[in-house]
Amino acid sequence: MGAKVGKGEEYGFILRFYNKGLRILRHVLRQLIVKTMEKAEKGEEYGFIFAKTIRM
């Protein structure tokens, strides 16, 4: 009986960790795109397409 509660808590923790990881990943990707855009003008087009893909 007690195992059910433990599994639920474990699942919640994994979900929270997953969402946090996604947020960090998105931030890192955005920073990468910005740096790429600064380096090359063509990077702007690729960065825009890449950002659009992430949002989907």
ABEGO torsion letter per residue (X at the ends): XAAAAAAAAAAAAAAAAAAAAAAAAAAAAAAAAAAAAAABAAAAAAAAAAAAAAAX
